[in-house]
Amino acid sequence: MDAATTLYPLTHRHGRLDAAAVANARLVLCDLDGCLIAEGLPFADTADFVADCGARLWVVSNASECTAKQMSQRLAGLGIAVPATRILLAGEVLLEHLACVEGLRRVRLFASAAMMARATELGIDPAADMPQAVVLCRDAGVTVDSMGPILTQVGEGAPLWVSNEDLSHPGHDNQPVAETGALLAALHAIHPDLRWRSLGKPDPMMLTMALSRSGLQARDAVFVGDNALTDGRAAAALNMPFIHIQRSIIR
């Protein structure tokens, strides 16, 4: 499971969130699903960990169904206080990159209504007939009937961008909940030569953004995550200490 970081000397394994393990870090970057929450419910150790970390805590997640502002509001409803300015989500980060860095204005976006609205706010037409790119986020509306049109548009030259490659995230009782990567895997099975780009973990871009915005260095930070193949690799790319949470689902 965690072969990617087994030999990585800066990996430490814990069965639960432990504030003492991050006490010396000036910046605590933390994954969301499987670490702080599972299917919208906090773990028993979440509130104390968040309180102890205080303003040092940033949420860095491959989530791609909502914006940072919406996630902050959801977390607040669970008693987890993290402002939107300290939340980085793969879907929103990807849309901002496409708009502000790549300069795209016409895409075919497969995503939730919230992400479609965010694209529009950024000046992107998310349903363009001649898209400059095809963008895939976690979207329950993608079915076998819509996979053909996605591949057709990519085949016509539109590059494919994917919010993340995660096949699933942990839900209740550690049961997997299908993620964007499951949709990508289906597309790849149909079209084995498919190429795409993703800025979600294990790409370290979101970790780099948190460091830049906080004015700190990787040596000042620690990453807390439950997936060594994504969270662990992202931390390893920056030589950042990684705490691998390997918990049983107990709330």
C-alpha positions as CSV (number, residue, x, y, z in Angstrom):
1,M,0.0,0.0,0.0
2,D,2.7,2.5,1.0
3,A,5.6,1.1,-0.9
4,A,6.2,4.6,-2.4
5,T,7.3,5.9,1.0
6,T,8.4,2.8,2.9
7,L,12.1,3.7,2.4
8,Y,11.5,7.5,2.7
9,P,13.3,8.5,5.9
10,L,10.9,11.4,6.7
11,T,7.8,9.2,7.0
12,H,6.2,8.6,10.4
13,R,3.2,6.4,10.9
14,H,0.4,7.1,13.3
15,G,-3.0,5.4,14.0
16,R,-4.7,8.7,14.7
17,L,-4.2,12.5,14.6
18,D,-1.6,13.5,17.2
19,A,-0.9,17.2,18.0
20,A,2.3,16.2,19.7
21,A,3.6,14.8,16.4
22,V,3.4,18.2,14.7
23,A,4.2,20.4,17.7
24,N,7.5,21.6,16.2
25,A,6.1,22.4,12.8
26,R,5.4,26.0,11.9
27,L,3.0,24.9,9.1
28,V,0.8,21.8,9.3
29,L,-0.6,20.7,5.9
30,C,-3.4,18.2,6.3
31,D,-5.4,16.0,3.9
32,L,-9.2,16.0,4.4
33,D,-10.9,12.7,3.7
34,G,-9.5,9.9,5.8
35,C,-7.7,12.4,8.1
36,L,-10.1,15.0,9.4
37,I,-13.4,13.7,8.1
38,A,-14.9,10.7,6.3
39,E,-18.1,11.2,4.2
40,G,-18.8,14.5,5.9
41,L,-18.3,13.4,9.5
42,P,-15.4,14.3,11.7
43,F,-13.3,11.8,13.5
44,A,-13.2,11.7,17.3
45,D,-9.7,13.2,17.3
46,T,-10.3,15.9,14.7
47,A,-11.6,18.8,16.9
48,D,-8.7,18.6,19.4
49,F,-6.1,18.3,16.6
50,V,-7.5,21.3,14.7
51,A,-7.7,23.4,17.9
52,D,-4.1,22.5,18.9
53,C,-2.8,23.4,15.4
54,G,-4.7,26.7,15.2
55,A,-3.5,29.0,12.5
56,R,-0.7,26.6,11.5
57,L,-3.2,24.3,9.9
58,W,-3.9,24.3,6.1
59,V,-6.2,21.8,4.4
60,V,-4.7,20.5,1.2
61,S,-7.1,18.1,-0.5
62,N,-7.7,16.4,-3.8
63,A,-11.5,17.2,-3.4
64,S,-13.0,18.6,-6.6
65,E,-16.7,19.0,-5.9
66,C,-16.8,22.4,-4.2
67,T,-14.8,25.6,-3.6
68,A,-12.6,26.5,-0.6
69,K,-15.3,28.9,0.6
70,Q,-18.0,26.2,0.5
71,M,-15.7,23.7,2.2
72,S,-14.9,26.2,5.0
73,Q,-18.6,26.6,5.6
74,R,-19.2,22.9,5.6
75,L,-16.3,22.3,8.1
76,A,-17.6,25.2,10.3
77,G,-20.9,23.3,10.5
78,L,-18.9,20.4,11.9
79,G,-17.1,22.5,14.5
80,I,-13.9,22.6,12.4
81,A,-12.7,26.2,12.0
82,V,-10.5,26.6,8.9
83,P,-10.9,29.7,6.9
84,A,-11.2,29.5,3.1
85,T,-7.8,31.3,2.7
86,R,-6.2,28.2,4.3
87,I,-7.9,25.6,2.1
88,L,-6.6,24.3,-1.2
89,L,-8.8,22.0,-3.2
90,A,-7.6,20.2,-6.4
91,G,-10.6,21.0,-8.5
92,E,-10.7,24.8,-7.7
93,V,-6.9,25.0,-8.0
94,L,-7.0,23.4,-11.4
95,L,-9.7,25.8,-12.7
96,E,-7.7,28.8,-11.3
97,H,-4.6,27.5,-13.1
98,L,-6.4,27.1,-16.4
99,A,-7.9,30.6,-16.2
100,C,-4.9,32.5,-14.7
101,V,-1.9,30.6,-15.9
102,E,-2.9,28.8,-19.1
103,G,-5.2,31.7,-20.1
104,L,-8.0,29.3,-21.2
105,R,-11.5,30.7,-21.8
106,R,-13.3,27.8,-23.5
107,V,-13.4,24.4,-21.9
108,R,-15.7,21.4,-21.7
109,L,-16.0,20.9,-17.9
110,F,-17.4,17.7,-16.4
111,A,-17.9,18.6,-12.8
112,S,-20.5,19.5,-10.1
113,A,-22.7,22.5,-10.4
114,A,-20.6,24.3,-7.8
115,M,-17.5,23.9,-10.0
116,M,-19.3,24.9,-13.1
117,A,-20.3,28.1,-11.3
118,R,-16.7,28.7,-10.2
119,A,-15.4,28.3,-13.7
120,T,-17.9,30.9,-14.9
121,E,-16.7,33.3,-12.1
122,L,-13.1,32.8,-13.4
123,G,-14.2,33.8,-16.9
124,I,-14.3,30.3,-18.3
125,D,-17.1,29.0,-20.5
126,P,-17.5,25.5,-19.1
127,A,-19.7,24.2,-21.9
128,A,-17.9,25.5,-25.0
129,D,-18.6,23.8,-28.3
130,M,-15.0,24.1,-29.5
131,P,-13.1,23.7,-26.2
132,Q,-9.5,24.5,-25.6
133,A,-9.4,21.7,-23.1
134,V,-11.5,19.0,-21.6
135,V,-11.6,19.1,-17.8
136,L,-12.6,16.2,-15.6
137,C,-13.5,16.6,-11.9
138,R,-15.5,14.3,-9.6
139,D,-18.9,14.3,-11.4
140,A,-21.7,11.8,-10.6
141,G,-23.2,12.8,-13.9
142,V,-20.5,11.1,-16.0
143,T,-21.8,7.8,-17.2
144,V,-20.8,5.3,-19.9
145,D,-23.0,7.3,-22.3
146,S,-20.9,10.5,-21.8
147,M,-17.5,8.8,-22.0
148,G,-17.7,8.6,-25.7
149,P,-18.1,12.3,-26.2
150,I,-15.3,13.0,-23.8
151,L,-12.9,10.8,-25.8
152,T,-14.1,12.3,-29.0
153,Q,-13.3,15.8,-27.9
154,V,-9.8,14.7,-26.7
155,G,-9.3,12.8,-29.9
156,E,-10.0,16.1,-31.8
157,G,-7.1,17.7,-30.1
158,A,-8.4,19.2,-26.8
159,P,-5.9,18.3,-24.0
160,L,-7.4,16.5,-21.0
161,W,-6.9,17.9,-17.6
162,V,-8.0,15.9,-14.5
163,S,-8.4,17.3,-11.0
164,N,-6.8,14.2,-9.4
165,E,-6.0,10.6,-10.1
166,D,-7.4,9.2,-6.9
167,L,-9.5,6.1,-7.5
168,S,-11.4,6.5,-4.2
169,H,-11.4,8.1,-0.8
170,P,-12.3,6.4,2.5
171,G,-15.9,6.6,3.6
172,H,-17.8,5.1,6.5
173,D,-16.2,2.0,8.1
174,N,-13.3,2.4,5.6
175,Q,-15.4,1.6,2.6
176,P,-14.2,3.2,-0.6
177,V,-16.1,6.1,-2.2
178,A,-15.4,6.4,-6.0
179,E,-13.3,9.4,-7.0
180,T,-12.3,11.2,-10.1
181,G,-9.5,8.7,-10.8
182,A,-12.2,6.0,-11.2
183,L,-13.7,7.9,-14.1
184,L,-10.3,8.5,-15.5
185,A,-9.5,4.8,-15.3
186,A,-12.6,3.9,-17.2
187,L,-11.6,6.4,-20.0
188,H,-8.1,5.0,-20.0
189,A,-9.5,1.4,-20.3
190,I,-11.4,2.5,-23.4
191,H,-8.5,4.5,-24.9
192,P,-5.2,3.0,-23.6
193,D,-3.2,5.7,-25.3
194,L,-5.0,8.5,-23.4
195,R,-2.8,11.3,-22.1
196,W,-3.7,13.8,-19.4
197,R,-2.3,16.2,-16.9
198,S,-3.3,16.6,-13.2
199,L,-2.3,19.2,-10.6
200,G,-3.7,17.1,-7.7
201,K,-1.5,15.2,-5.3
202,P,1.0,13.5,-5.9
203,D,1.9,16.6,-7.9
204,P,3.3,18.9,-5.1
205,M,1.8,22.1,-6.6
206,M,-0.8,22.6,-3.8
207,L,1.9,22.1,-1.1
208,T,4.1,24.6,-2.9
209,M,1.2,27.1,-3.0
210,A,0.7,26.8,0.7
211,L,4.4,27.3,1.4
212,S,4.4,30.4,-0.9
213,R,1.3,31.9,0.7
214,S,2.5,31.3,4.2
215,G,6.1,32.5,3.5
216,L,7.6,29.4,4.9
217,Q,9.9,26.6,3.6
218,A,9.4,22.9,3.3
219,R,11.7,22.3,6.3
220,D,9.2,24.4,8.4
221,A,6.3,22.2,7.5
222,V,4.8,18.7,7.9
223,F,2.3,17.0,5.7
224,V,-0.4,14.8,7.4
225,G,-2.2,12.4,5.1
226,D,-3.7,8.9,4.8
227,N,-2.5,8.0,1.3
228,A,1.2,7.4,0.8
229,L,0.9,7.1,-2.9
230,T,-0.5,10.7,-3.2
231,D,0.1,12.6,0.0
232,G,3.4,10.8,0.7
233,R,4.8,11.3,-2.8
234,A,3.8,15.0,-2.8
235,A,5.6,15.5,0.5
236,A,8.6,13.5,-0.7
237,A,8.9,15.7,-3.8
238,L,9.6,18.7,-1.5
239,N,11.6,16.8,1.0
240,M,8.9,17.6,3.5
241,P,8.3,15.3,6.6
242,F,5.2,13.1,6.1
243,I,2.9,11.7,8.8
244,H,1.0,8.8,7.4
245,I,-2.3,8.3,9.2
246,Q,-3.3,4.6,9.2
247,R,-6.5,4.6,11.2
248,S,-9.4,2.3,11.8
249,I,-12.6,4.3,11.2
250,I,-13.7,5.2,14.7
251,R,-15.6,8.4,15.6
